[in-house]
Amino acid sequence: MVARRMQMLLRKAGGILLTVGGMVLVVKVLPLYLWPLALGIVLIWVGWQLYIYDRYF
């Protein structure tokens, strides 16, 4: 039980670190005029995740 919780914690921490690293790369590289495009993509993805939420939980 403890090993499973530790594995879940490490996986979540690793996911958060990868997410933050990816966000830092995008913020540093993406030109100002492409931010609306990036925001649109993120909103589409969040909307899709909300739409399919009931299928998984």
mmCIF file of the N, C-alpha and C atoms, coordinates in Angstrom:
data_MODEL
# 
_entry.id   MODEL 
# 
loop_
_atom_site.group_PDB 
_atom_site.id 
_atom_site.type_symbol 
_atom_site.label_atom_id 
_atom_site.label_alt_id 
_atom_site.label_comp_id 
_atom_site.label_asym_id 
_atom_site.label_entity_id 
_atom_site.label_seq_id 
_atom_site.pdbx_PDB_ins_code 
_atom_site.Cartn_x 
_atom_site.Cartn_y 
_atom_site.Cartn_z 
_atom_site.occupancy 
_atom_site.B_iso_or_equiv 
_atom_site.pdbx_formal_charge 
_atom_site.auth_seq_id 
_atom_site.auth_comp_id 
_atom_site.auth_asym_id 
_atom_site.auth_atom_id 
_atom_site.pdbx_PDB_model_num 
ATOM 1   N N  . MET A 1 1  ? 0.822   -1.188 0.000   1.00 0.00 ? 1  MET A N  1 
ATOM 2   C CA . MET A 1 1  ? 0.000   0.000  0.000   1.00 0.00 ? 1  MET A CA 1 
ATOM 3   C C  . MET A 1 1  ? 0.871   1.258  0.000   1.00 0.00 ? 1  MET A C  1 
ATOM 4   N N  . VAL A 1 2  ? 1.891   1.278  0.814   1.00 0.00 ? 2  VAL A N  1 
ATOM 5   C CA . VAL A 1 2  ? 2.774   2.440  0.883   1.00 0.00 ? 2  VAL A CA 1 
ATOM 6   C C  . VAL A 1 2  ? 3.546   2.602  -0.429  1.00 0.00 ? 2  VAL A C  1 
ATOM 7   N N  . ALA A 1 3  ? 3.979   1.484  -1.002  1.00 0.00 ? 3  ALA A N  1 
ATOM 8   C CA . ALA A 1 3  ? 4.716   1.545  -2.258  1.00 0.00 ? 3  ALA A CA 1 
ATOM 9   C C  . ALA A 1 3  ? 3.829   2.093  -3.376  1.00 0.00 ? 3  ALA A C  1 
ATOM 10  N N  . ARG A 1 4  ? 2.561   1.721  -3.376  1.00 0.00 ? 4  ARG A N  1 
ATOM 11  C CA . ARG A 1 4  ? 1.645   2.201  -4.409  1.00 0.00 ? 4  ARG A CA 1 
ATOM 12  C C  . ARG A 1 4  ? 1.428   3.707  -4.284  1.00 0.00 ? 4  ARG A C  1 
ATOM 13  N N  . ARG A 1 5  ? 1.283   4.176  -3.037  1.00 0.00 ? 5  ARG A N  1 
ATOM 14  C CA . ARG A 1 5  ? 1.110   5.618  -2.828  1.00 0.00 ? 5  ARG A CA 1 
ATOM 15  C C  . ARG A 1 5  ? 2.361   6.379  -3.242  1.00 0.00 ? 5  ARG A C  1 
ATOM 16  N N  . MET A 1 6  ? 3.512   5.824  -2.945  1.00 0.00 ? 6  MET A N  1 
ATOM 17  C CA . MET A 1 6  ? 4.764   6.468  -3.315  1.00 0.00 ? 6  MET A CA 1 
ATOM 18  C C  . MET A 1 6  ? 4.884   6.533  -4.839  1.00 0.00 ? 6  MET A C  1 
ATOM 19  N N  . GLN A 1 7  ? 4.489   5.449  -5.506  1.00 0.00 ? 7  GLN A N  1 
ATOM 20  C CA . GLN A 1 7  ? 4.544   5.424  -6.965  1.00 0.00 ? 7  GLN A CA 1 
ATOM 21  C C  . GLN A 1 7  ? 3.594   6.471  -7.553  1.00 0.00 ? 7  GLN A C  1 
ATOM 22  N N  . MET A 1 8  ? 2.397   6.590  -6.993  1.00 0.00 ? 8  MET A N  1 
ATOM 23  C CA . MET A 1 8  ? 1.448   7.590  -7.467  1.00 0.00 ? 8  MET A CA 1 
ATOM 24  C C  . MET A 1 8  ? 1.983   8.999  -7.238  1.00 0.00 ? 8  MET A C  1 
ATOM 25  N N  . LEU A 1 9  ? 2.588   9.225  -6.089  1.00 0.00 ? 9  LEU A N  1 
ATOM 26  C CA . LEU A 1 9  ? 3.147   10.534 -5.778  1.00 0.00 ? 9  LEU A CA 1 
ATOM 27  C C  . LEU A 1 9  ? 4.283   10.891 -6.729  1.00 0.00 ? 9  LEU A C  1 
ATOM 28  N N  . LEU A 1 10 ? 5.157   9.931  -6.998  1.00 0.00 ? 10 LEU A N  1 
ATOM 29  C CA . LEU A 1 10 ? 6.261   10.182 -7.923  1.00 0.00 ? 10 LEU A CA 1 
ATOM 30  C C  . LEU A 1 10 ? 5.760   10.445 -9.338  1.00 0.00 ? 10 LEU A C  1 
ATOM 31  N N  . ARG A 1 11 ? 4.738   9.706  -9.749  1.00 0.00 ? 11 ARG A N  1 
ATOM 32  C CA . ARG A 1 11 ? 4.181   9.903  -11.092 1.00 0.00 ? 11 ARG A CA 1 
ATOM 33  C C  . ARG A 1 11 ? 3.536   11.285 -11.209 1.00 0.00 ? 11 ARG A C  1 
ATOM 34  N N  . LYS A 1 12 ? 2.792   11.686 -10.186 1.00 0.00 ? 12 LYS A N  1 
ATOM 35  C CA . LYS A 1 12 ? 2.156   12.995 -10.217 1.00 0.00 ? 12 LYS A CA 1 
ATOM 36  C C  . LYS A 1 12 ? 3.194   14.108 -10.170 1.00 0.00 ? 12 LYS A C  1 
ATOM 37  N N  . ALA A 1 13 ? 4.202   13.958 -9.328  1.00 0.00 ? 13 ALA A N  1 
ATOM 38  C CA . ALA A 1 13 ? 5.262   14.972 -9.237  1.00 0.00 ? 13 ALA A CA 1 
ATOM 39  C C  . ALA A 1 13 ? 6.017   15.069 -10.562 1.00 0.00 ? 13 ALA A C  1 
ATOM 40  N N  . GLY A 1 14 ? 6.297   13.935 -11.174 1.00 0.00 ? 14 GLY A N  1 
ATOM 41  C CA . GLY A 1 14 ? 6.966   13.939 -12.478 1.00 0.00 ? 14 GLY A CA 1 
ATOM 42  C C  . GLY A 1 14 ? 6.112   14.607 -13.538 1.00 0.00 ? 14 GLY A C  1 
ATOM 43  N N  . GLY A 1 15 ? 4.822   14.358 -13.518 1.00 0.00 ? 15 GLY A N  1 
ATOM 44  C CA . GLY A 1 15 ? 3.915   14.996 -14.465 1.00 0.00 ? 15 GLY A CA 1 
ATOM 45  C C  . GLY A 1 15 ? 3.864   16.500 -14.281 1.00 0.00 ? 15 GLY A C  1 
ATOM 46  N N  . ILE A 1 16 ? 3.857   16.933 -13.039 1.00 0.00 ? 16 ILE A N  1 
ATOM 47  C CA . ILE A 1 16 ? 3.842   18.375 -12.760 1.00 0.00 ? 16 ILE A CA 1 
ATOM 48  C C  . ILE A 1 16 ? 5.138   19.018 -13.228 1.00 0.00 ? 16 ILE A C  1 
ATOM 49  N N  . LEU A 1 17 ? 6.271   18.368 -12.962 1.00 0.00 ? 17 LEU A N  1 
ATOM 50  C CA . LEU A 1 17 ? 7.557   18.917 -13.402 1.00 0.00 ? 17 LEU A CA 1 
ATOM 51  C C  . LEU A 1 17 ? 7.640   19.010 -14.926 1.00 0.00 ? 17 LEU A C  1 
ATOM 52  N N  . LEU A 1 18 ? 7.170   17.981 -15.613 1.00 0.00 ? 18 LEU A N  1 
ATOM 53  C CA . LEU A 1 18 ? 7.171   18.021 -17.075 1.00 0.00 ? 18 LEU A CA 1 
ATOM 54  C C  . LEU A 1 18 ? 6.245   19.112 -17.605 1.00 0.00 ? 18 LEU A C  1 
ATOM 55  N N  . THR A 1 19 ? 5.102   19.282 -16.972 1.00 0.00 ? 19 THR A N  1 
ATOM 56  C CA . THR A 1 19 ? 4.164   20.318 -17.383 1.00 0.00 ? 19 THR A CA 1 
ATOM 57  C C  . THR A 1 19 ? 4.761   21.706 -17.208 1.00 0.00 ? 19 THR A C  1 
ATOM 58  N N  . VAL A 1 20 ? 5.360   21.942 -16.052 1.00 0.00 ? 20 VAL A N  1 
ATOM 59  C CA . VAL A 1 20 ? 5.966   23.254 -15.794 1.00 0.00 ? 20 VAL A CA 1 
ATOM 60  C C  . VAL A 1 20 ? 7.121   23.504 -16.762 1.00 0.00 ? 20 VAL A C  1 
ATOM 61  N N  . GLY A 1 21 ? 7.945   22.489 -17.001 1.00 0.00 ? 21 GLY A N  1 
ATOM 62  C CA . GLY A 1 21 ? 9.042   22.637 -17.956 1.00 0.00 ? 21 GLY A CA 1 
ATOM 63  C C  . GLY A 1 21 ? 8.536   22.947 -19.354 1.00 0.00 ? 21 GLY A C  1 
ATOM 64  N N  . GLY A 1 22 ? 7.490   22.273 -19.776 1.00 0.00 ? 22 GLY A N  1 
ATOM 65  C CA . GLY A 1 22 ? 6.899   22.537 -21.083 1.00 0.00 ? 22 GLY A CA 1 
ATOM 66  C C  . GLY A 1 22 ? 6.321   23.934 -21.178 1.00 0.00 ? 22 GLY A C  1 
ATOM 67  N N  . MET A 1 23 ? 5.669   24.380 -20.113 1.00 0.00 ? 23 MET A N  1 
ATOM 68  C CA . MET A 1 23 ? 5.112   25.729 -20.106 1.00 0.00 ? 23 MET A CA 1 
ATOM 69  C C  . MET A 1 23 ? 6.216   26.782 -20.185 1.00 0.00 ? 23 MET A C  1 
ATOM 70  N N  . VAL A 1 24 ? 7.305   26.560 -19.479 1.00 0.00 ? 24 VAL A N  1 
ATOM 71  C CA . VAL A 1 24 ? 8.419   27.507 -19.523 1.00 0.00 ? 24 VAL A CA 1 
ATOM 72  C C  . VAL A 1 24 ? 8.997   27.577 -20.936 1.00 0.00 ? 24 VAL A C  1 
ATOM 73  N N  . LEU A 1 25 ? 9.158   26.434 -21.578 1.00 0.00 ? 25 LEU A N  1 
ATOM 74  C CA . LEU A 1 25 ? 9.665   26.428 -22.952 1.00 0.00 ? 25 LEU A CA 1 
ATOM 75  C C  . LEU A 1 25 ? 8.726   27.177 -23.900 1.00 0.00 ? 25 LEU A C  1 
ATOM 76  N N  . VAL A 1 26 ? 7.443   26.934 -23.768 1.00 0.00 ? 26 VAL A N  1 
ATOM 77  C CA . VAL A 1 26 ? 6.479   27.595 -24.647 1.00 0.00 ? 26 VAL A CA 1 
ATOM 78  C C  . VAL A 1 26 ? 6.485   29.101 -24.417 1.00 0.00 ? 26 VAL A C  1 
ATOM 79  N N  . VAL A 1 27 ? 6.517   29.529 -23.169 1.00 0.00 ? 27 VAL A N  1 
ATOM 80  C CA . VAL A 1 27 ? 6.497   30.957 -22.862 1.00 0.00 ? 27 VAL A CA 1 
ATOM 81  C C  . VAL A 1 27 ? 7.730   31.654 -23.423 1.00 0.00 ? 27 VAL A C  1 
ATOM 82  N N  . LYS A 1 28 ? 8.880   30.999 -23.345 1.00 0.00 ? 28 LYS A N  1 
ATOM 83  C CA . LYS A 1 28 ? 10.110  31.621 -23.831 1.00 0.00 ? 28 LYS A CA 1 
ATOM 84  C C  . LYS A 1 28 ? 10.204  31.639 -25.350 1.00 0.00 ? 28 LYS A C  1 
ATOM 85  N N  . VAL A 1 29 ? 9.601   30.663 -26.022 1.00 0.00 ? 29 VAL A N  1 
ATOM 86  C CA . VAL A 1 29 ? 9.792   30.507 -27.462 1.00 0.00 ? 29 VAL A CA 1 
ATOM 87  C C  . VAL A 1 29 ? 8.663   31.122 -28.287 1.00 0.00 ? 29 VAL A C  1 
ATOM 88  N N  . LEU A 1 30 ? 7.448   31.073 -27.798 1.00 0.00 ? 30 LEU A N  1 
ATOM 89  C CA . LEU A 1 30 ? 6.288   31.472 -28.594 1.00 0.00 ? 30 LEU A CA 1 
ATOM 90  C C  . LEU A 1 30 ? 6.230   32.993 -28.795 1.00 0.00 ? 30 LEU A C  1 
ATOM 91  N N  . PRO A 1 31 ? 6.194   33.454 -30.040 1.00 0.00 ? 31 PRO A N  1 
ATOM 92  C CA . PRO A 1 31 ? 6.062   34.896 -30.299 1.00 0.00 ? 31 PRO A CA 1 
ATOM 93  C C  . PRO A 1 31 ? 4.698   35.417 -29.824 1.00 0.00 ? 31 PRO A C  1 
ATOM 94  N N  . LEU A 1 32 ? 4.646   36.695 -29.580 1.00 0.00 ? 32 LEU A N  1 
ATOM 95  C CA . LEU A 1 32 ? 3.442   37.316 -29.026 1.00 0.00 ? 32 LEU A CA 1 
ATOM 96  C C  . LEU A 1 32 ? 2.216   37.115 -29.921 1.00 0.00 ? 32 LEU A C  1 
ATOM 97  N N  . TYR A 1 33 ? 2.384   37.157 -31.234 1.00 0.00 ? 33 TYR A N  1 
ATOM 98  C CA . TYR A 1 33 ? 1.232   37.051 -32.127 1.00 0.00 ? 33 TYR A CA 1 
ATOM 99  C C  . TYR A 1 33 ? 0.648   35.637 -32.199 1.00 0.00 ? 33 TYR A C  1 
ATOM 100 N N  . LEU A 1 34 ? 1.347   34.639 -31.665 1.00 0.00 ? 34 LEU A N  1 
ATOM 101 C CA . LEU A 1 34 ? 0.808   33.269 -31.671 1.00 0.00 ? 34 LEU A CA 1 
ATOM 102 C C  . LEU A 1 34 ? 0.079   32.903 -30.378 1.00 0.00 ? 34 LEU A C  1 
ATOM 103 N N  . TRP A 1 35 ? 0.074   33.795 -29.391 1.00 0.00 ? 35 TRP A N  1 
ATOM 104 C CA . TRP A 1 35 ? -0.600  33.482 -28.126 1.00 0.00 ? 35 TRP A CA 1 
ATOM 105 C C  . TRP A 1 35 ? -2.099  33.217 -28.291 1.00 0.00 ? 35 TRP A C  1 
ATOM 106 N N  . PRO A 1 36 ? -2.820  33.980 -29.120 1.00 0.00 ? 36 PRO A N  1 
ATOM 107 C CA . PRO A 1 36 ? -4.242  33.651 -29.309 1.00 0.00 ? 36 PRO A CA 1 
ATOM 108 C C  . PRO A 1 36 ? -4.446  32.235 -29.865 1.00 0.00 ? 36 PRO A C  1 
ATOM 109 N N  . LEU A 1 37 ? -3.577  31.800 -30.760 1.00 0.00 ? 37 LEU A N  1 
ATOM 110 C CA . LEU A 1 37 ? -3.661  30.446 -31.302 1.00 0.00 ? 37 LEU A CA 1 
ATOM 111 C C  . LEU A 1 37 ? -3.440  29.414 -30.199 1.00 0.00 ? 37 LEU A C  1 
ATOM 112 N N  . ALA A 1 38 ? -2.433  29.636 -29.375 1.00 0.00 ? 38 ALA A N  1 
ATOM 113 C CA . ALA A 1 38 ? -2.148  28.714 -28.273 1.00 0.00 ? 38 ALA A CA 1 
ATOM 114 C C  . ALA A 1 38 ? -3.315  28.679 -27.289 1.00 0.00 ? 38 ALA A C  1 
ATOM 115 N N  . LEU A 1 39 ? -3.872  29.839 -26.984 1.00 0.00 ? 39 LEU A N  1 
ATOM 116 C CA . LEU A 1 39 ? -5.017  29.897 -26.073 1.00 0.00 ? 39 LEU A CA 1 
ATOM 117 C C  . LEU A 1 39 ? -6.213  29.147 -26.651 1.00 0.00 ? 39 LEU A C  1 
ATOM 118 N N  . GLY A 1 40 ? -6.446  29.305 -27.940 1.00 0.00 ? 40 GLY A N  1 
ATOM 119 C CA . GLY A 1 40 ? -7.539  28.583 -28.584 1.00 0.00 ? 40 GLY A CA 1 
ATOM 120 C C  . GLY A 1 40 ? -7.354  27.074 -28.511 1.00 0.00 ? 40 GLY A C  1 
ATOM 121 N N  . ILE A 1 41 ? -6.148  26.612 -28.740 1.00 0.00 ? 41 ILE A N  1 
ATOM 122 C CA . ILE A 1 41 ? -5.864  25.172 -28.665 1.00 0.00 ? 41 ILE A CA 1 
ATOM 123 C C  . ILE A 1 41 ? -6.106  24.653 -27.251 1.00 0.00 ? 41 ILE A C  1 
ATOM 124 N N  . VAL A 1 42 ? -5.645  25.408 -26.267 1.00 0.00 ? 42 VAL A N  1 
ATOM 125 C CA . VAL A 1 42 ? -5.836  24.999 -24.873 1.00 0.00 ? 42 VAL A CA 1 
ATOM 126 C C  . VAL A 1 42 ? -7.319  24.963 -24.526 1.00 0.00 ? 42 VAL A C  1 
ATOM 127 N N  . LEU A 1 43 ? -8.071  25.960 -24.957 1.00 0.00 ? 43 LEU A N  1 
ATOM 128 C CA . LEU A 1 43 ? -9.504  25.978 -24.660 1.00 0.00 ? 43 LEU A CA 1 
ATOM 129 C C  . LEU A 1 43 ? -10.242 24.826 -25.334 1.00 0.00 ? 43 LEU A C  1 
ATOM 130 N N  . ILE A 1 44 ? -9.849  24.497 -26.564 1.00 0.00 ? 44 ILE A N  1 
ATOM 131 C CA . ILE A 1 44 ? -10.452 23.340 -27.242 1.00 0.00 ? 44 ILE A CA 1 
ATOM 132 C C  . ILE A 1 44 ? -10.149 22.065 -26.474 1.00 0.00 ? 44 ILE A C  1 
ATOM 133 N N  . TRP A 1 45 ? -8.919  21.904 -26.034 1.00 0.00 ? 45 TRP A N  1 
ATOM 134 C CA . TRP A 1 45 ? -8.535  20.700 -25.294 1.00 0.00 ? 45 TRP A CA 1 
ATOM 135 C C  . TRP A 1 45 ? -9.292  20.613 -23.966 1.00 0.00 ? 45 TRP A C  1 
ATOM 136 N N  . VAL A 1 46 ? -9.393  21.727 -23.239 1.00 0.00 ? 46 VAL A N  1 
ATOM 137 C CA . VAL A 1 46 ? -10.115 21.720 -21.954 1.00 0.00 ? 46 VAL A CA 1 
ATOM 138 C C  . VAL A 1 46 ? -11.586 21.409 -22.187 1.00 0.00 ? 46 VAL A C  1 
ATOM 139 N N  . GLY A 1 47 ? -12.167 21.993 -23.214 1.00 0.00 ? 47 GLY A N  1 
ATOM 140 C CA . GLY A 1 47 ? -13.561 21.701 -23.529 1.00 0.00 ? 47 GLY A CA 1 
ATOM 141 C C  . GLY A 1 47 ? -13.777 20.236 -23.853 1.00 0.00 ? 47 GLY A C  1 
ATOM 142 N N  . TRP A 1 48 ? -12.879 19.647 -24.598 1.00 0.00 ? 48 TRP A N  1 
ATOM 143 C CA . TRP A 1 48 ? -12.996 18.226 -24.933 1.00 0.00 ? 48 TRP A CA 1 
ATOM 144 C C  . TRP A 1 48 ? -12.870 17.366 -23.673 1.00 0.00 ? 48 TRP A C  1 
ATOM 145 N N  . GLN A 1 49 ? -11.959 17.731 -22.790 1.00 0.00 ? 49 GLN A N  1 
ATOM 146 C CA . GLN A 1 49 ? -11.798 16.972 -21.546 1.00 0.00 ? 49 GLN A CA 1 
ATOM 147 C C  . GLN A 1 49 ? -13.059 17.050 -20.691 1.00 0.00 ? 49 GLN A C  1 
ATOM 148 N N  . LEU A 1 50 ? -13.688 18.209 -20.645 1.00 0.00 ? 50 LEU A N  1 
ATOM 149 C CA . LEU A 1 50 ? -14.949 18.328 -19.908 1.00 0.00 ? 50 LEU A CA 1 
ATOM 150 C C  . LEU A 1 50 ? -16.054 17.515 -20.569 1.00 0.00 ? 50 LEU A C  1 
ATOM 151 N N  . TYR A 1 51 ? -16.063 17.473 -21.887 1.00 0.00 ? 51 TYR A N  1 
ATOM 152 C CA . TYR A 1 51 ? -17.083 16.721 -22.616 1.00 0.00 ? 51 TYR A CA 1 
ATOM 153 C C  . TYR A 1 51 ? -16.972 15.220 -22.358 1.00 0.00 ? 51 TYR A C  1 
ATOM 154 N N  . ILE A 1 52 ? -15.749 14.684 -22.314 1.00 0.00 ? 52 ILE A N  1 
ATOM 155 C CA . ILE A 1 52 ? -15.579 13.245 -22.142 1.00 0.00 ? 52 ILE A CA 1 
ATOM 156 C C  . ILE A 1 52 ? -15.384 12.849 -20.680 1.00 0.00 ? 52 ILE A C  1 
ATOM 157 N N  . TYR A 1 53 ? -15.507 13.772 -19.740 1.00 0.00 ? 53 TYR A N  1 
ATOM 158 C CA . TYR A 1 53 ? -15.258 13.494 -18.323 1.00 0.00 ? 53 TYR A CA 1 
ATOM 159 C C  . TYR A 1 53 ? -16.144 12.366 -17.802 1.00 0.00 ? 53 TYR A C  1 
ATOM 160 N N  . ASP A 1 54 ? -17.424 12.353 -18.163 1.00 0.00 ? 54 ASP A N  1 
ATOM 161 C CA . ASP A 1 54 ? -18.351 11.348 -17.650 1.00 0.00 ? 54 ASP A CA 1 
ATOM 162 C C  . ASP A 1 54 ? -18.028 9.943  -18.119 1.00 0.00 ? 54 ASP A C  1 
ATOM 163 N N  . ARG A 1 55 ? -17.339 9.800  -19.213 1.00 0.00 ? 55 ARG A N  1 
ATOM 164 C CA . ARG A 1 55 ? -17.005 8.474  -19.728 1.00 0.00 ? 55 ARG A CA 1 
ATOM 165 C C  . ARG A 1 55 ? -15.990 7.749  -18.853 1.00 0.00 ? 55 ARG A C  1 
ATOM 166 N N  . TYR A 1 56 ? -15.148 8.505  -18.167 1.00 0.00 ? 56 TYR A N  1 
ATOM 167 C CA . TYR A 1 56 ? -14.059 7.899  -17.404 1.00 0.00 ? 56 TYR A CA 1 
ATOM 168 C C  . TYR A 1 56 ? -14.320 7.877  -15.902 1.00 0.00 ? 56 TYR A C  1 
ATOM 169 N N  . PHE A 1 57 ? -15.212 8.739  -15.407 1.00 0.00 ? 57 PHE A N  1 
ATOM 170 C CA . PHE A 1 57 ? -15.446 8.786  -13.964 1.00 0.00 ? 57 PHE A CA 1 
ATOM 171 C C  . PHE A 1 57 ? -16.889 8.617  -13.613 1.00 0.00 ? 57 PHE A C  1 
# 
